[in-house]
């Protein structure tokens, strides 16, 4: 069943009104018609609806059932990713969205090659948020992950250490992820370096503020592979699969 995300302005009682690009997509691309079922998602709730009326740029639906989205993890996971170059952020966003991350925050570390100016960063964020939305639709998520940034390293560390569990993926070793206890925890943050990893002073700062360095195995993962792998491993360890 097709899924679309809506905001609070689209829902009035048990009627959902869709306008703009999504309405055109429903009518022209998907060739849906009155009587067809469609699911809308808002803030982790699924609204199963039936199309009652359509125009060239509007779709009116009646909600027949609503329930919490079964695909949303109880653990709210935030990925703190040092900004990689080229199109790697899009891959990270797409796959971490599919795997259940709630937020993806990009930041600048000492070894980042990519350092966009403010105007360029705004364009990148707009594009990244669209990637997250499309991935959330495709994977049946109940929420679109929040895409944030681009923060300084200090800002990212302070955010990271505000989670119930704060982890640092560090190539010089640490605790096994399988030994981390996620029971009863509501939020988890994990920080990952850019292409050159972390400067030692950055790793030390994270640990001083309470982050736990973790070890993912004997092989060194690329910066675009690590967040995908660690998201899958955390979801498995936390019983969210």
Secondary structure, DSSP 8 states (H G I E B T S, - for coil): --EEE--GGGEETTEEEEETHHHHIIIIIS---TT-EEEEEETTEEEEEEEEEE-SSEEEEEEEEEEE-TTS-SSEEEEEEE--STTHHHHHHHHHHHHT-SEEEEEE-TT-S----HHHHHHHHHHHHHHHHHHHHHHT-SS--EEEEEEEHHHHHHHHTTSSEEEEE-TT--EEGGG---TT--EEEEEE-BTTB--HHHHHHHHHTT-EEEE--SS---HHHHHHHHHHHHHHHTT--
